[in-house]
Structure formats: structure tokens, C-alpha cells
Amino acid sequence: MTAVSSEAAGSVRERQVSTFTALARTVQESGLMRRRYGYYWTTFAVLTALIAATFAAFVMIGPSWWQLVVAAVLAVLFGQVMFLGHDAAHRQIFESGRWNDWASLVIANLYAGMSYGWWQHKHSRHHAKPNQVGADPDIKTGALVFHTEDLKEPRSGLVGWFTARQGWLFFPLLLLEGLNLHISGIKTIFGRGPVKRRPVEIAFVTLRLGGYLALVFWLLPVGMAFAFLGVQLGLFGLYMGAVFAPNHKGMPIVPPDSRIDFLRRQVLMSRNVRGGRATDLFMGGLNYQVEHHLFPSMPRPNLRKVQPAVKAFCAEHGISYTETGLLRSYRIVVEHLNRVGLAARDPFQCPLTAEYRSAR
């Protein structure tokens, strides 16, 4: 690269940084980054009361198939608990990082039986480089193929048949995600990798999962207990997937060699979901995904308030701002996964990555 082109590139980057700085300054001056202690303490108290009431109902109902309704209610409540843990992990609740860490440990590990350390490491990498191949763990190739960049060879046979239809199978597969999330957390806290507060995480998760399983199998016959756990874990995983999938699936996939400034990286790779207060509650505020990625420490109830300013700013600077309805977002996810699945099955390059590949 010549000196002139280097200077030009540097000038462009400076303008891009300056552009986001102007938006960040406007948001900061609006007061929308201030903590919302009343909102979060109320949410925590209400969730605690609802979970306690649900477990009381579980004990009072006893060995009855009506317990499957209780399992479904718990799946939703634990989903809401995880949204609260997500907010704490993003430093949205308290000014103190230590307080947010402990809030996350109590909410995620003790209330939901998940590993905060595992989730934080994974989610932080996602926020740093959303939808970038080799950097975002949420698009890492596994049972599902989100891109064809790192496939060494086309998928064929039974695997190829599955992959070609992975979009249609995506939501049924989410019924296993609740179990997968718990297993991933357990493997992390009992593994050899670094975990900041390993003894605390082990104690909280063991107490939560051990106590939960003991109560279920003590009160219910074995078959009914397994059915209860299957419904609770299955619907919990489906709920989590139904909320997180629309945020980035079907948005551009960024190749490893791409060079995109922070503002465009976060806006262009994220999708908002339109809706009212019911959508906000159902999705835990993650329907404002663009705003959340630009200002991850902004308290959840303020994301709705900052959205008009972000949309106007993006329009002014010619940055595409994506927003759609919830059902439409699910259709996009299914179509995207099927399209990539066909590309993974056949020996041709998936075109989804071409748009954001940087020039060498």
C-alpha cells in the first residue's frame, strides 16, 4: 500500500470514528446511559416472587400431569431470568463492575443453573465481531452451517440431507438447546480453562441443579419427572433460540479479512424486531438489537427511547438500518439457513460473504 493510500485509509477511519463519537456524545448527554435501579430491583423482586409461587404450586399440585403446565411456566420464567442476567453481564444494572458480576452469578448460576463465566466469554466475543467468520462463536460451524467459509468439503449423505433442510429443522432442534446450554456451562466450570470465580460458580450451579433435580424426582414418579424436565428444558431452549435467532441470523456474514468500523459493524450485522410492549417483554429488550450493540451498557428500558435517534442518525449517514416483524424475522432465518445449507451441500461458493470481503 502506498503512502498516499495509507493516509487516505487513515483519514476514512478517523471520519468513521468521529461519526460514532458524535452519536455517543449525543446519547450520553441525553441521560439515557444512567442506571435504572428502580426498574431492575422491581424486575428482580417480581421474578423472584413468581418463581417462588410457581415452585409452591409445584409442591401443592403433587404427582399430576398438570405439572407439565408448571414446567412450561418455569421455562418462560427462567428465560426472563436469563435476560436479567444478560443485562447484569453487560453492566446495565449497577455502576460497579463487581456488583454486576455478583448479580450475574446469583441470577445466572443460582437462579437459572447456567454458567456466567461460560456465557460471558462467548457473548463478549460475539459482541466484539458479530457475524464475522472465525471470530463470532454464534456462527461457528457445527450441527448447523451458518456460512460456508470454513467448510473443508461439501456435506453429503445423511448429513447433507439434514444440512439442506436445516432451516426447517432449526426450531425443532432448539428443543435441545436448553440441555446444551446447561451442559456447556458445566463443562466450562469443571474444565481446565480459566474461570474467574470457579468455586462460586461450582457451588451455585451445584446447589441450583442438584436441589432442582432432587425436588422434581422426590415429588414426581420417575416417568413424570423426566417428562417435566423435558418440557421445561425443551421450552426454555426454544424460548432462548426464538429470541436470539432473529437478532443476527440472515444478516451479512463477515469474512475473516474484513475491515469495518465499529458503527457499521454493529448496525449492518444486526436486526431489530418491531413490536410494542409485549414484544419488549417477550424478547427481554433484545428486539432493539442495533441499539444494544451500539450501547451494550445502556439499561434495557432506555433502548426503546434511544431508537428514534439511532434510526435518524443512520438515515442521515446512509447506513442501512434493518427492522422487521417477529414472524417475518423467523421466515428470514429459516430461508437463510436453508440457502446456506444448500451451498454447504453443493460444491460452490456461498455468495453471502462476498459483499463485505475487503480488497487485498
C-alpha positions as CSV (number, residue, x, y, z in Angstrom):
1,M,0.0,0.0,0.0
2,T,1.4,3.4,-1.0
3,A,1.8,6.3,1.5
4,V,-1.0,8.2,-0.2
5,S,-3.4,5.3,0.0
6,S,-2.4,4.7,3.7
7,E,-3.1,8.3,4.5
8,A,-6.4,8.1,2.7
9,A,-7.4,5.0,4.6
10,G,-6.4,6.6,7.9
11,S,-8.5,9.6,7.1
12,V,-11.5,7.5,6.3
13,R,-11.1,5.6,9.6
14,E,-10.8,8.9,11.5
15,R,-14.0,10.2,10.0
16,Q,-15.8,6.9,10.8
17,V,-14.6,7.0,14.4
18,S,-15.6,10.7,14.7
19,T,-19.1,9.8,13.3
20,F,-19.8,7.3,16.1
21,T,-18.2,9.6,18.7
22,A,-20.8,12.3,17.7
23,L,-23.7,9.8,18.2
24,A,-22.2,8.5,21.5
25,R,-21.9,12.1,22.8
26,T,-25.5,12.9,21.9
27,V,-26.7,9.8,23.7
28,Q,-24.6,10.4,26.8
29,E,-25.9,14.0,27.0
30,S,-29.5,12.7,26.8
31,G,-29.1,10.9,30.1
32,L,-30.1,7.5,28.7
33,M,-26.9,5.8,29.9
34,R,-27.9,6.5,33.6
35,R,-28.7,3.4,35.8
36,R,-32.3,2.4,36.3
37,Y,-32.1,0.9,39.7
38,G,-35.9,1.1,40.4
39,Y,-36.7,-0.9,37.2
40,Y,-34.1,-3.6,37.8
41,W,-34.8,-4.1,41.5
42,T,-38.5,-4.3,40.8
43,T,-37.9,-6.8,38.0
44,F,-35.7,-8.9,40.2
45,A,-38.3,-8.9,43.0
46,V,-41.2,-9.8,40.7
47,L,-39.3,-12.6,39.1
48,T,-38.3,-14.0,42.5
49,A,-41.9,-13.9,43.7
50,L,-43.2,-15.5,40.5
51,I,-40.6,-18.3,40.7
52,A,-41.3,-18.9,44.4
53,A,-45.1,-19.0,43.7
54,T,-44.5,-21.5,40.8
55,F,-42.5,-23.8,43.0
56,A,-45.2,-23.6,45.7
57,A,-47.7,-24.6,43.1
58,F,-45.4,-27.4,42.0
59,V,-45.4,-28.8,45.6
60,M,-49.2,-28.3,46.1
61,I,-50.2,-30.0,42.8
62,G,-48.1,-33.1,43.5
63,P,-47.8,-36.1,41.2
64,S,-50.2,-34.9,38.4
65,W,-49.8,-34.4,34.7
66,W,-50.8,-30.8,35.3
67,Q,-47.2,-30.4,36.3
68,L,-46.4,-30.0,32.6
69,V,-48.1,-26.7,32.7
70,V,-45.9,-25.7,35.7
71,A,-42.9,-26.8,33.6
72,A,-43.9,-24.5,30.8
73,V,-44.3,-21.6,33.2
74,L,-40.9,-22.2,34.6
75,A,-39.4,-22.3,31.1
76,V,-40.7,-18.8,30.5
77,L,-39.7,-17.5,33.9
78,F,-36.1,-18.9,33.6
79,G,-35.9,-17.2,30.2
80,Q,-36.8,-13.9,31.8
81,V,-34.2,-14.6,34.5
82,M,-31.6,-15.1,31.8
83,F,-32.5,-11.7,30.2
84,L,-31.9,-10.1,33.6
85,G,-28.6,-11.9,33.9
86,H,-27.7,-10.8,30.4
87,D,-28.3,-7.2,31.5
88,A,-26.1,-7.5,34.5
89,A,-23.3,-9.1,32.5
90,H,-23.4,-6.0,30.2
91,R,-23.0,-3.7,33.2
92,Q,-26.5,-2.3,32.7
93,I,-27.7,-2.6,36.3
94,F,-25.1,-1.2,38.6
95,E,-22.2,1.3,38.1
96,S,-19.9,-1.1,40.0
97,G,-18.4,-3.9,37.9
98,R,-18.1,-6.0,41.0
99,W,-21.8,-5.6,41.8
100,N,-22.8,-6.5,38.2
101,D,-20.5,-9.6,38.4
102,W,-22.1,-10.8,41.6
103,A,-25.6,-10.0,40.2
104,S,-24.8,-12.2,37.2
105,L,-23.5,-15.0,39.3
106,V,-26.7,-15.0,41.5
107,I,-29.1,-14.6,38.6
108,A,-27.5,-16.9,36.0
109,N,-25.8,-19.6,38.2
110,L,-28.1,-19.7,41.3
111,Y,-31.4,-18.9,39.8
112,A,-31.1,-20.4,36.3
113,G,-28.3,-23.0,36.8
114,M,-26.2,-21.6,34.0
115,S,-22.5,-20.6,34.0
116,Y,-22.0,-16.9,33.9
117,G,-18.3,-17.4,33.1
118,W,-19.0,-19.5,30.1
119,W,-21.7,-17.2,28.8
120,Q,-19.7,-14.0,29.3
121,H,-16.7,-15.3,27.4
122,K,-18.8,-16.5,24.5
123,H,-21.1,-13.5,24.4
124,S,-18.2,-10.9,24.6
125,R,-16.6,-12.4,21.5
126,H,-19.9,-12.2,19.7
127,H,-20.3,-8.5,20.6
128,A,-16.8,-7.7,19.5
129,K,-17.2,-9.0,16.0
130,P,-20.8,-10.1,15.2
131,N,-21.3,-12.4,12.3
132,Q,-17.5,-12.5,11.5
133,V,-16.2,-15.8,10.4
134,G,-13.6,-17.2,12.9
135,A,-14.4,-14.5,15.5
136,D,-18.1,-14.8,16.4
137,P,-18.8,-18.2,18.2
138,D,-22.5,-17.8,17.4
139,I,-21.9,-18.7,13.7
140,K,-19.3,-21.4,14.3
141,T,-20.0,-24.4,12.0
142,G,-21.3,-27.4,13.9
143,A,-24.5,-29.4,13.5
144,L,-25.8,-26.3,11.7
145,V,-23.9,-24.4,9.0
146,F,-24.2,-20.6,9.2
147,H,-21.7,-20.0,6.3
148,T,-19.5,-22.0,4.0
149,E,-16.2,-20.2,4.6
150,D,-14.6,-22.8,6.8
151,L,-16.1,-25.9,5.2
152,K,-13.3,-28.2,4.0
153,E,-15.6,-30.2,1.8
154,P,-19.2,-30.3,0.8
155,R,-21.6,-32.2,3.1
156,S,-23.2,-35.3,1.6
157,G,-25.2,-38.3,2.5
158,L,-27.5,-38.1,5.6
159,V,-25.5,-35.1,6.9
160,G,-26.0,-33.4,3.5
161,W,-29.7,-34.1,3.6
162,F,-30.0,-32.7,7.0
163,T,-28.0,-29.6,6.2
164,A,-30.0,-28.8,3.1
165,R,-33.1,-28.7,5.3
166,Q,-31.5,-27.2,8.4
167,G,-33.7,-24.1,8.2
168,W,-36.9,-26.1,8.6
169,L,-35.3,-28.2,11.3
170,F,-33.8,-25.2,13.2
171,F,-36.7,-24.5,15.6
172,P,-37.4,-28.2,16.4
173,L,-33.6,-28.5,17.2
174,L,-33.9,-25.6,19.7
175,L,-35.9,-28.0,21.9
176,L,-32.4,-29.5,22.8
177,E,-30.8,-26.1,23.3
178,G,-31.8,-25.8,27.0
179,L,-29.9,-29.0,27.8
180,N,-27.0,-27.9,25.6
181,L,-26.7,-24.6,27.5
182,H,-26.5,-26.3,30.9
183,I,-24.0,-28.9,29.7
184,S,-21.8,-26.2,28.1
185,G,-21.7,-24.3,31.4
186,I,-20.9,-27.4,33.5
187,K,-18.1,-28.4,31.1
188,T,-16.6,-24.9,31.5
189,I,-16.7,-24.6,35.3
190,F,-15.4,-28.1,35.8
191,G,-12.9,-27.9,32.9
192,R,-9.3,-26.7,32.8
193,G,-9.9,-23.3,31.2
194,P,-9.8,-20.1,33.2
195,V,-12.9,-19.2,35.2
196,K,-12.8,-16.1,37.3
197,R,-14.8,-17.3,40.3
198,R,-14.8,-21.0,39.7
199,P,-15.5,-22.1,43.3
200,V,-18.5,-19.7,43.5
201,E,-19.8,-20.9,40.1
202,I,-19.5,-24.5,41.0
203,A,-21.2,-24.0,44.4
204,F,-24.1,-22.0,42.9
205,V,-24.7,-24.3,39.9
206,T,-24.4,-27.5,42.0
207,L,-26.8,-26.1,44.6
208,R,-29.3,-25.0,41.9
209,L,-29.2,-28.1,39.6
210,G,-28.8,-30.6,42.5
211,G,-31.6,-29.1,44.5
212,Y,-33.9,-28.7,41.5
213,L,-33.4,-32.3,40.4
214,A,-33.8,-33.6,43.9
215,L,-37.1,-31.8,44.3
216,V,-38.5,-33.0,41.0
217,F,-37.6,-36.7,41.5
218,W,-38.7,-36.6,45.1
219,L,-42.2,-35.3,44.4
220,L,-42.9,-36.9,41.0
221,P,-42.8,-40.5,39.7
222,V,-39.7,-41.2,37.5
223,G,-41.6,-41.1,34.2
224,M,-43.5,-37.9,35.1
225,A,-40.3,-36.3,36.4
226,F,-38.5,-36.9,33.1
227,A,-41.5,-35.5,31.2
228,F,-41.5,-32.5,33.5
229,L,-37.8,-31.9,32.9
230,G,-38.2,-32.5,29.1
231,V,-40.9,-29.9,28.8
232,Q,-39.1,-27.3,31.0
233,L,-35.7,-27.7,29.3
234,G,-37.2,-28.0,25.8
235,L,-39.4,-24.9,26.0
236,F,-36.6,-23.0,27.7
237,G,-34.2,-23.7,24.8
238,L,-36.9,-22.9,22.3
239,Y,-37.6,-19.6,24.0
240,M,-34.0,-18.6,24.1
241,G,-33.5,-19.5,20.5
242,A,-36.6,-17.8,19.4
243,V,-35.4,-14.6,21.0
244,F,-31.7,-14.7,19.9
245,A,-32.0,-16.1,16.4
246,P,-33.7,-13.0,14.8
247,N,-31.0,-10.7,16.0
248,H,-28.3,-11.7,13.5
249,K,-29.2,-14.8,11.6
250,G,-29.8,-13.9,7.9
251,M,-27.8,-10.7,8.2
252,P,-24.5,-10.4,6.2
253,I,-21.7,-12.8,7.1
254,V,-18.4,-11.0,7.5
255,P,-15.2,-12.8,6.2
256,P,-12.2,-13.0,8.4
257,D,-10.3,-10.4,6.4
258,S,-12.9,-7.7,6.5
259,R,-12.3,-4.2,7.8
260,I,-15.3,-2.4,9.1
261,D,-15.6,0.4,11.5
262,F,-17.4,-0.1,14.8
263,L,-20.6,1.7,13.9
264,R,-21.2,0.0,10.6
265,R,-20.1,-3.4,12.0
266,Q,-22.7,-3.3,14.8
267,V,-25.6,-1.7,12.7
268,L,-25.2,-3.7,9.4
269,M,-24.9,-7.1,11.1
270,S,-27.9,-6.6,13.5
271,R,-31.6,-6.7,13.0
272,N,-34.3,-5.1,15.1
273,V,-37.8,-6.6,15.6
274,R,-40.8,-4.3,15.6
275,G,-43.5,-4.5,18.2
276,G,-44.9,-2.9,21.3
277,R,-44.5,-3.5,25.0
278,A,-45.5,-7.2,24.6
279,T,-42.6,-7.7,22.2
280,D,-40.2,-5.9,24.5
281,L,-41.3,-8.2,27.4
282,F,-41.1,-11.4,25.3
283,M,-37.7,-10.6,23.9
284,G,-36.2,-9.0,27.0
285,G,-35.4,-5.8,25.1
286,L,-33.2,-7.7,22.7
287,N,-35.6,-6.7,19.9
288,Y,-33.6,-3.4,20.0
289,Q,-30.5,-5.3,18.8
290,V,-28.9,-2.4,16.9
291,E,-29.1,-0.1,19.9
292,H,-28.0,-2.8,22.2
293,H,-24.9,-3.5,20.1
294,L,-24.0,0.2,19.8
295,F,-24.6,0.9,23.6
296,P,-24.3,-2.5,25.4
297,S,-24.2,-1.0,28.8
298,M,-27.4,1.1,28.3
299,P,-30.2,-0.1,30.6
300,R,-32.8,-2.2,28.9
301,P,-35.8,0.2,29.3
302,N,-33.9,3.0,27.6
303,L,-33.2,1.1,24.4
304,R,-36.8,2.0,23.1
305,K,-36.1,5.6,23.9
306,V,-32.8,5.9,22.1
307,Q,-34.1,4.1,18.9
308,P,-35.5,7.1,17.1
309,A,-32.2,9.0,17.5
310,V,-30.2,6.0,16.2
311,K,-32.5,5.5,13.2
312,A,-32.3,9.1,12.3
313,F,-28.6,9.1,12.6
314,C,-28.2,6.1,10.4
315,A,-30.5,7.6,7.8
316,E,-28.5,10.8,7.8
317,H,-25.2,9.0,7.2
318,G,-26.6,6.5,4.7
319,I,-26.2,3.4,6.9
320,S,-28.7,0.7,6.4
321,Y,-30.9,0.1,9.5
322,T,-32.7,-3.2,9.4
323,E,-36.0,-3.7,11.2
324,T,-38.8,-6.2,10.7
325,G,-41.7,-8.0,12.4
326,L,-41.1,-11.1,14.5
327,L,-42.8,-13.6,12.2
328,R,-41.0,-12.1,9.2
329,S,-37.7,-12.4,11.1
330,Y,-38.3,-16.1,11.7
331,R,-39.0,-16.6,7.9
332,I,-35.7,-14.9,7.1
333,V,-33.8,-17.1,9.5
334,V,-35.3,-20.3,8.0
335,E,-34.7,-19.2,4.4
336,H,-31.1,-18.1,5.2
337,L,-30.3,-21.4,6.9
338,N,-31.8,-23.4,4.0
339,R,-29.9,-21.4,1.4
340,V,-26.6,-21.8,3.2
341,G,-27.4,-25.5,3.8
342,L,-27.8,-26.0,0.1
343,A,-24.5,-24.2,-0.5
344,A,-22.8,-26.4,2.0
345,R,-24.2,-29.5,0.3
346,D,-23.1,-28.4,-3.3
347,P,-19.5,-27.6,-4.4
348,F,-20.0,-23.8,-5.0
349,Q,-19.1,-20.8,-3.0
350,C,-21.9,-19.3,-0.9
351,P,-22.4,-15.7,-2.2
352,L,-23.4,-14.3,1.2
353,T,-19.9,-13.4,2.2
354,A,-18.9,-11.6,-0.9
355,E,-20.3,-8.2,-0.1
356,Y,-18.1,-7.5,2.9
357,R,-14.9,-9.1,1.7
358,S,-12.1,-6.4,1.8
359,A,-9.8,-5.8,-1.1
360,R,-6.4,-7.3,-0.7
